[in-house]
């Protein structure tokens, strides 16, 4: 089993005025966390509005965060 060390964050899911996910802002948040030295990110947790996202949005947010993390760590 993997052991995580360091610090992690439950990432908020930024929303636009119309209730849609703000993907550019989400990418900015992920980039900021990485630049500040975070070791783990939880997307769509209790602070990530998971209960208000439909299944498609939930998957899309996680995919977007993973894509951004891959770019940041290459």
Secondary structure by P-SEA (a helix, b strand, c coil): cccccccccbbbbbbccccccaaaaaaaaaaaaaaaccccccccccccccccccaaaaaaaaaaaaaaaaaaac
